[in-house]
Amino acid sequence: MSAVVQDHPVVSQEEWLEARKELLTEEKKLTRLRDELSRKRRELPWVKIEKSYVFDGPNGKETLADLFDGRSQLVVYHFMFGPAWEAGCPRCSMGADHFDRSVIHLAQRDVTLIAISRAPFAKIDAFKKRMGWGFKWVSSYGRDFNYDYRVSFTPEEMASHKFDYNYGLSGFPSEEATGTSVFYKDSDGNVFHTYSSYARGGEGMLLPYHFLDMVPKGRDEEELLPDGMAWVRHHDRYDNQQSKAQCHG
């Protein structure tokens, strides 16, 4: 019998149902709070984009306005992939593994989902092919976009160990960070920045965590702290036999 079962109360179906209903009350409170938070997020003021941003992608040079692909709403996933890196971040990759199936659904609601990284487009394209992804992913290499949206940091900032990330001077342990930014384009072609989130604000992109939070062991990352996500690999780099053994161990 596993430690999870040994240490956990086992009750009758009737007792379980009573406990489950109590938890449902708490879950409903959280749902209503999430709805209210989403409403406040939509009501945030916007910033008009005055700066000209250009990216390298499968269609050559494209502006930020071009990336909307005929829709009015754009979600940008700031994928950690620095110019000198040989591959994209495994943790960002865990989120991106689910993008392709989301893109078609989001398009029905006037939303375009893309990724942007600072790595040159040739590196991005090669890594994307390795991972088997089809979503659009462009490069901001040699330009200000990543720095302006606080997901890339200069050598001077890194040396200071204290710079703006996630709306505070907490710094970040890498020259590349993750985040999500949202933009809106009106009928006149004006583009507005409406929202950005960083750090744990992007957990919603990591779909496996939604499932892990439901199972008895949860995320089961305590022994890995302070880097709880140390277990994450690119999907083609896991030891499948080890994973099976861990599931039954």
BALOBA-1460 file (C-alpha; in Angstrom, 3 decimals):
// residues 249
<rec num="1" residu="m" x="0.000" y="0.000" z="0.000"/>
<rec num="2" residu="s" x="1.430" y="3.386" z="-0.957"/>
<rec num="3" residu="a" x="2.234" y="6.102" z="1.570"/>
<rec num="4" residu="v" x="-0.532" y="8.242" z="0.108"/>
<rec num="5" residu="v" x="-3.139" y="5.628" z="1.074"/>
<rec num="6" residu="q" x="-1.513" y="4.801" z="4.427"/>
<rec num="7" residu="d" x="-1.563" y="8.421" z="5.555"/>
<rec num="8" residu="h" x="-5.004" y="9.292" z="4.232"/>
<rec num="9" residu="p" x="-8.422" y="8.717" z="5.856"/>
<rec num="10" residu="v" x="-10.581" y="6.118" z="4.112"/>
<rec num="11" residu="v" x="-14.312" y="6.524" z="4.753"/>
<rec num="12" residu="s" x="-17.706" y="5.296" z="3.576"/>
<rec num="13" residu="q" x="-19.313" y="6.619" z="0.399"/>
<rec num="14" residu="e" x="-21.786" y="8.617" z="2.502"/>
<rec num="15" residu="e" x="-19.037" y="10.319" z="4.512"/>
<rec num="16" residu="w" x="-17.086" y="11.031" z="1.320"/>
<rec num="17" residu="l" x="-20.155" y="12.632" z="-0.277"/>
<rec num="18" residu="e" x="-20.646" y="14.926" z="2.713"/>
<rec num="19" residu="a" x="-17.015" y="16.050" z="2.593"/>
<rec num="20" residu="r" x="-17.192" y="16.511" z="-1.164"/>
<rec num="21" residu="k" x="-20.240" y="18.787" z="-0.887"/>
<rec num="22" residu="e" x="-18.421" y="20.940" z="1.660"/>
<rec num="23" residu="l" x="-15.521" y="21.317" z="-0.746"/>
<rec num="24" residu="l" x="-17.927" y="22.122" z="-3.600"/>
<rec num="25" residu="t" x="-19.104" y="25.152" z="-1.645"/>
<rec num="26" residu="e" x="-15.505" y="26.403" z="-1.521"/>
<rec num="27" residu="e" x="-14.984" y="25.626" z="-5.210"/>
<rec num="28" residu="k" x="-18.039" y="27.685" z="-6.135"/>
<rec num="29" residu="k" x="-16.694" y="30.629" z="-4.121"/>
<rec num="30" residu="l" x="-13.427" y="30.408" z="-6.031"/>
<rec num="31" residu="t" x="-15.276" y="30.263" z="-9.364"/>
<rec num="32" residu="r" x="-17.214" y="33.416" z="-8.546"/>
<rec num="33" residu="l" x="-14.027" y="35.169" z="-7.410"/>
<rec num="34" residu="r" x="-12.308" y="34.135" z="-10.662"/>
<rec num="35" residu="d" x="-15.220" y="35.526" z="-12.677"/>
<rec num="36" residu="e" x="-14.991" y="38.821" z="-10.808"/>
<rec num="37" residu="l" x="-11.232" y="38.992" z="-11.293"/>
<rec num="38" residu="s" x="-11.651" y="38.344" z="-15.025"/>
<rec num="39" residu="r" x="-14.162" y="41.181" z="-15.216"/>
<rec num="40" residu="k" x="-11.709" y="43.560" z="-13.530"/>
<rec num="41" residu="r" x="-8.961" y="42.402" z="-15.879"/>
<rec num="42" residu="r" x="-11.116" y="43.300" z="-18.884"/>
<rec num="43" residu="e" x="-11.817" y="46.724" z="-17.379"/>
<rec num="44" residu="l" x="-8.143" y="47.677" z="-17.074"/>
<rec num="45" residu="p" x="-7.192" y="50.854" z="-18.983"/>
<rec num="46" residu="w" x="-5.262" y="50.385" z="-22.235"/>
<rec num="47" residu="v" x="-2.016" y="51.847" z="-23.567"/>
<rec num="48" residu="k" x="-1.808" y="52.811" z="-27.224"/>
<rec num="49" residu="i" x="1.272" y="51.352" z="-28.918"/>
<rec num="50" residu="e" x="3.192" y="54.218" z="-30.494"/>
<rec num="51" residu="k" x="6.438" y="52.335" z="-31.048"/>
<rec num="52" residu="s" x="7.041" y="50.407" z="-34.254"/>
<rec num="53" residu="y" x="7.770" y="46.733" z="-33.576"/>
<rec num="54" residu="v" x="8.945" y="44.397" z="-36.341"/>
<rec num="55" residu="f" x="9.445" y="40.634" z="-36.106"/>
<rec num="56" residu="d" x="10.986" y="37.879" z="-38.221"/>
<rec num="57" residu="g" x="8.687" y="34.982" z="-38.999"/>
<rec num="58" residu="p" x="7.525" y="32.514" z="-41.623"/>
<rec num="59" residu="n" x="6.190" y="35.409" z="-43.721"/>
<rec num="60" residu="g" x="9.376" y="37.463" z="-43.465"/>
<rec num="61" residu="k" x="9.218" y="40.822" z="-41.691"/>
<rec num="62" residu="e" x="5.939" y="41.481" z="-39.877"/>
<rec num="63" residu="t" x="4.738" y="44.299" z="-37.664"/>
<rec num="64" residu="l" x="2.874" y="43.843" z="-34.403"/>
<rec num="65" residu="a" x="-0.325" y="44.796" z="-36.233"/>
<rec num="66" residu="d" x="0.350" y="42.098" z="-38.850"/>
<rec num="67" residu="l" x="0.495" y="39.426" z="-36.170"/>
<rec num="68" residu="f" x="-3.223" y="39.793" z="-35.430"/>
<rec num="69" residu="d" x="-3.856" y="37.874" z="-38.691"/>
<rec num="70" residu="g" x="-7.147" y="39.631" z="-39.413"/>
<rec num="71" residu="r" x="-8.508" y="39.435" z="-35.863"/>
<rec num="72" residu="s" x="-8.872" y="42.154" z="-33.238"/>
<rec num="73" residu="q" x="-7.360" y="40.359" z="-30.233"/>
<rec num="74" residu="l" x="-3.831" y="39.011" z="-29.900"/>
<rec num="75" residu="v" x="-2.382" y="36.855" z="-27.121"/>
<rec num="76" residu="v" x="1.424" y="36.738" z="-27.078"/>
<rec num="77" residu="y" x="3.190" y="34.015" z="-25.140"/>
<rec num="78" residu="h" x="6.658" y="35.258" z="-24.226"/>
<rec num="79" residu="f" x="8.531" y="31.995" z="-24.786"/>
<rec num="80" residu="m" x="11.927" y="31.822" z="-23.069"/>
<rec num="81" residu="f" x="14.443" y="31.211" z="-25.872"/>
<rec num="82" residu="g" x="17.561" y="33.391" z="-25.852"/>
<rec num="83" residu="p" x="19.702" y="34.094" z="-28.923"/>
<rec num="84" residu="a" x="22.567" y="31.890" z="-27.688"/>
<rec num="85" residu="w" x="20.348" y="29.021" z="-26.506"/>
<rec num="86" residu="e" x="20.227" y="25.759" z="-28.437"/>
<rec num="87" residu="a" x="16.613" y="25.004" z="-27.470"/>
<rec num="88" residu="g" x="13.600" y="26.686" z="-25.972"/>
<rec num="89" residu="c" x="12.771" y="26.527" z="-22.266"/>
<rec num="90" residu="p" x="11.360" y="23.081" z="-21.268"/>
<rec num="91" residu="r" x="8.789" y="24.713" z="-18.971"/>
<rec num="92" residu="c" x="7.546" y="27.063" z="-21.671"/>
<rec num="93" residu="s" x="7.480" y="24.018" z="-23.936"/>
<rec num="94" residu="m" x="5.142" y="22.216" z="-21.548"/>
<rec num="95" residu="g" x="2.659" y="25.052" z="-22.033"/>
<rec num="96" residu="a" x="3.257" y="25.277" z="-25.784"/>
<rec num="97" residu="d" x="2.553" y="21.553" z="-26.207"/>
<rec num="98" residu="h" x="-1.134" y="22.479" z="-25.964"/>
<rec num="99" residu="f" x="-1.204" y="25.566" z="-28.178"/>
<rec num="100" residu="d" x="-1.967" y="23.918" z="-31.518"/>
<rec num="101" residu="r" x="-5.328" y="22.578" z="-30.390"/>
<rec num="102" residu="s" x="-6.218" y="25.935" z="-28.826"/>
<rec num="103" residu="v" x="-5.412" y="28.113" z="-31.839"/>
<rec num="104" residu="i" x="-8.365" y="26.930" z="-33.945"/>
<rec num="105" residu="h" x="-10.851" y="27.401" z="-31.105"/>
<rec num="106" residu="l" x="-9.548" y="30.856" z="-30.162"/>
<rec num="107" residu="a" x="-9.811" y="31.965" z="-33.787"/>
<rec num="108" residu="q" x="-13.578" y="31.406" z="-33.572"/>
<rec num="109" residu="r" x="-13.673" y="34.017" z="-30.804"/>
<rec num="110" residu="d" x="-11.636" y="36.666" z="-32.665"/>
<rec num="111" residu="v" x="-8.371" y="35.772" z="-30.896"/>
<rec num="112" residu="t" x="-4.953" y="35.003" z="-32.381"/>
<rec num="113" residu="l" x="-2.446" y="33.134" z="-30.206"/>
<rec num="114" residu="i" x="1.268" y="33.287" z="-31.051"/>
<rec num="115" residu="a" x="4.665" y="32.994" z="-29.357"/>
<rec num="116" residu="i" x="7.516" y="35.504" z="-29.490"/>
<rec num="117" residu="s" x="11.133" y="34.887" z="-28.495"/>
<rec num="118" residu="r" x="14.439" y="36.673" z="-28.843"/>
<rec num="119" residu="a" x="16.199" y="33.729" z="-30.520"/>
<rec num="120" residu="p" x="16.804" y="34.158" z="-34.277"/>
<rec num="121" residu="f" x="13.949" y="32.805" z="-36.383"/>
<rec num="122" residu="a" x="16.059" y="29.999" z="-37.875"/>
<rec num="123" residu="k" x="16.637" y="28.586" z="-34.381"/>
<rec num="124" residu="i" x="12.977" y="28.971" z="-33.481"/>
<rec num="125" residu="d" x="11.856" y="27.247" z="-36.660"/>
<rec num="126" residu="a" x="14.253" y="24.322" z="-36.196"/>
<rec num="127" residu="f" x="13.179" y="23.801" z="-32.581"/>
<rec num="128" residu="k" x="9.496" y="24.080" z="-33.496"/>
<rec num="129" residu="k" x="9.930" y="21.347" z="-36.116"/>
<rec num="130" residu="r" x="11.729" y="19.147" z="-33.603"/>
<rec num="131" residu="m" x="8.825" y="19.515" z="-31.178"/>
<rec num="132" residu="g" x="6.188" y="18.943" z="-33.870"/>
<rec num="133" residu="w" x="4.370" y="22.233" z="-33.309"/>
<rec num="134" residu="g" x="2.424" y="24.231" z="-35.877"/>
<rec num="135" residu="f" x="1.429" y="27.444" z="-34.056"/>
<rec num="136" residu="k" x="2.953" y="30.709" z="-35.227"/>
<rec num="137" residu="w" x="6.177" y="31.714" z="-33.490"/>
<rec num="138" residu="v" x="8.177" y="34.803" z="-34.449"/>
<rec num="139" residu="s" x="11.500" y="36.337" z="-33.459"/>
<rec num="140" residu="s" x="12.193" y="39.730" z="-31.907"/>
<rec num="141" residu="y" x="15.946" y="39.212" z="-32.291"/>
<rec num="142" residu="g" x="17.940" y="42.462" z="-32.208"/>
<rec num="143" residu="r" x="14.900" y="44.556" z="-31.304"/>
<rec num="144" residu="d" x="13.340" y="46.109" z="-28.210"/>
<rec num="145" residu="f" x="10.076" y="44.181" z="-27.873"/>
<rec num="146" residu="n" x="11.184" y="41.661" z="-25.238"/>
<rec num="147" residu="y" x="12.980" y="44.314" z="-23.211"/>
<rec num="148" residu="d" x="10.018" y="46.685" z="-23.347"/>
<rec num="149" residu="y" x="7.649" y="43.978" z="-22.129"/>
<rec num="150" residu="r" x="10.074" y="42.956" z="-19.366"/>
<rec num="151" residu="v" x="10.782" y="39.389" z="-20.425"/>
<rec num="152" residu="s" x="14.416" y="39.966" z="-21.482"/>
<rec num="153" residu="f" x="17.073" y="41.740" z="-19.461"/>
<rec num="154" residu="t" x="20.325" y="43.490" z="-20.320"/>
<rec num="155" residu="p" x="23.725" y="42.363" z="-18.972"/>
<rec num="156" residu="e" x="23.727" y="45.496" z="-16.799"/>
<rec num="157" residu="e" x="20.374" y="44.552" z="-15.293"/>
<rec num="158" residu="m" x="21.504" y="40.990" z="-14.648"/>
<rec num="159" residu="a" x="24.635" y="42.278" z="-12.911"/>
<rec num="160" residu="s" x="22.520" y="44.450" z="-10.615"/>
<rec num="161" residu="h" x="20.481" y="41.413" z="-9.417"/>
<rec num="162" residu="k" x="17.572" y="43.774" z="-8.823"/>
<rec num="163" residu="f" x="15.449" y="44.984" z="-11.718"/>
<rec num="164" residu="d" x="11.849" y="45.247" z="-12.844"/>
<rec num="165" residu="y" x="10.085" y="41.922" z="-13.367"/>
<rec num="166" residu="n" x="6.486" y="41.061" z="-12.515"/>
<rec num="167" residu="y" x="5.772" y="44.660" z="-11.486"/>
<rec num="168" residu="g" x="8.417" y="44.791" z="-8.803"/>
<rec num="169" residu="l" x="12.174" y="45.017" z="-8.386"/>
<rec num="170" residu="s" x="12.533" y="41.313" z="-7.672"/>
<rec num="171" residu="g" x="14.817" y="40.531" z="-10.595"/>
<rec num="172" residu="f" x="14.941" y="37.160" z="-12.332"/>
<rec num="173" residu="p" x="17.611" y="34.431" z="-12.382"/>
<rec num="174" residu="s" x="17.859" y="34.319" z="-16.187"/>
<rec num="175" residu="e" x="18.282" y="36.896" z="-18.958"/>
<rec num="176" residu="e" x="15.044" y="35.537" z="-20.431"/>
<rec num="177" residu="a" x="11.753" y="35.300" z="-18.550"/>
<rec num="178" residu="t" x="8.274" y="34.075" z="-19.315"/>
<rec num="179" residu="g" x="5.004" y="35.984" z="-19.485"/>
<rec num="180" residu="t" x="1.839" y="36.565" z="-21.468"/>
<rec num="181" residu="s" x="0.755" y="39.846" z="-23.060"/>
<rec num="182" residu="v" x="-2.544" y="40.790" z="-24.673"/>
<rec num="183" residu="f" x="-3.169" y="43.379" z="-27.380"/>
<rec num="184" residu="y" x="-6.219" y="44.811" z="-29.142"/>
<rec num="185" residu="k" x="-6.446" y="46.300" z="-32.636"/>
<rec num="186" residu="d" x="-9.314" y="48.630" z="-33.523"/>
<rec num="187" residu="s" x="-10.963" y="49.130" z="-36.921"/>
<rec num="188" residu="d" x="-8.548" y="51.970" z="-37.733"/>
<rec num="189" residu="g" x="-5.520" y="49.734" z="-37.174"/>
<rec num="190" residu="n" x="-4.505" y="51.258" z="-33.843"/>
<rec num="191" residu="v" x="-2.945" y="48.713" z="-31.477"/>
<rec num="192" residu="f" x="-3.344" y="48.805" z="-27.700"/>
<rec num="193" residu="h" x="-1.636" y="46.902" z="-24.908"/>
<rec num="194" residu="t" x="-4.378" y="45.670" z="-22.562"/>
<rec num="195" residu="y" x="-2.764" y="43.174" z="-20.181"/>
<rec num="196" residu="s" x="0.437" y="41.359" z="-19.229"/>
<rec num="197" residu="s" x="1.131" y="38.747" z="-16.568"/>
<rec num="198" residu="y" x="4.332" y="37.102" z="-15.407"/>
<rec num="199" residu="a" x="5.709" y="34.443" z="-13.059"/>
<rec num="200" residu="r" x="2.860" y="32.380" z="-11.530"/>
<rec num="201" residu="g" x="0.377" y="34.552" z="-13.397"/>
<rec num="202" residu="g" x="1.055" y="32.295" z="-16.370"/>
<rec num="203" residu="e" x="0.240" y="28.989" z="-14.683"/>
<rec num="204" residu="g" x="-2.973" y="28.792" z="-16.654"/>
<rec num="205" residu="m" x="-0.826" y="28.068" z="-19.719"/>
<rec num="206" residu="l" x="0.559" y="24.939" z="-18.029"/>
<rec num="207" residu="l" x="-2.342" y="22.542" z="-18.579"/>
<rec num="208" residu="p" x="-0.728" y="19.512" z="-16.845"/>
<rec num="209" residu="y" x="-0.876" y="21.418" z="-13.554"/>
<rec num="210" residu="h" x="-4.672" y="21.558" z="-13.857"/>
<rec num="211" residu="f" x="-4.722" y="17.753" z="-13.770"/>
<rec num="212" residu="l" x="-1.998" y="17.432" z="-11.125"/>
<rec num="213" residu="d" x="-3.979" y="19.671" z="-8.779"/>
<rec num="214" residu="m" x="-6.838" y="17.130" z="-8.895"/>
<rec num="215" residu="v" x="-4.947" y="13.917" z="-8.163"/>
<rec num="216" residu="p" x="-4.075" y="12.555" z="-4.676"/>
<rec num="217" residu="k" x="-0.350" y="13.368" z="-4.858"/>
<rec num="218" residu="g" x="-0.979" y="16.860" z="-6.227"/>
<rec num="219" residu="r" x="2.047" y="18.470" z="-7.842"/>
<rec num="220" residu="d" x="4.326" y="16.375" z="-5.622"/>
<rec num="221" residu="e" x="7.170" y="18.864" z="-5.980"/>
<rec num="222" residu="e" x="8.154" y="19.474" z="-2.346"/>
<rec num="223" residu="e" x="11.354" y="17.426" z="-2.567"/>
<rec num="224" residu="l" x="12.439" y="19.464" z="-5.615"/>
<rec num="225" residu="l" x="12.178" y="22.877" z="-3.930"/>
<rec num="226" residu="p" x="13.310" y="25.602" z="-4.356"/>
<rec num="227" residu="d" x="12.934" y="24.639" z="-8.028"/>
<rec num="228" residu="g" x="9.696" y="22.683" z="-8.010"/>
<rec num="229" residu="m" x="9.588" y="22.459" z="-11.803"/>
<rec num="230" residu="a" x="12.979" y="20.738" z="-12.056"/>
<rec num="231" residu="w" x="11.176" y="17.583" z="-13.212"/>
<rec num="232" residu="v" x="9.928" y="19.197" z="-16.435"/>
<rec num="233" residu="r" x="11.608" y="18.148" z="-19.708"/>
<rec num="234" residu="h" x="10.937" y="18.674" z="-23.395"/>
<rec num="235" residu="h" x="8.337" y="16.077" z="-24.321"/>
<rec num="236" residu="d" x="10.921" y="14.154" z="-26.380"/>
<rec num="237" residu="r" x="13.421" y="14.024" z="-23.490"/>
<rec num="238" residu="y" x="11.499" y="12.113" z="-20.811"/>
<rec num="239" residu="d" x="12.591" y="8.636" z="-19.732"/>
<rec num="240" residu="n" x="9.293" y="6.851" z="-20.373"/>
<rec num="241" residu="q" x="10.281" y="3.721" z="-18.442"/>
<rec num="242" residu="q" x="11.191" y="5.790" z="-15.397"/>
<rec num="243" residu="s" x="7.891" y="7.672" z="-15.681"/>
<rec num="244" residu="k" x="5.960" y="4.387" z="-15.690"/>
<rec num="245" residu="a" x="7.893" y="3.136" z="-12.661"/>
<rec num="246" residu="q" x="7.203" y="6.347" z="-10.750"/>
<rec num="247" residu="c" x="3.494" y="6.047" z="-11.509"/>
<rec num="248" residu="h" x="3.363" y="2.594" z="-9.854"/>
<rec num="249" residu="g" x="6.020" y="3.086" z="-7.186"/>
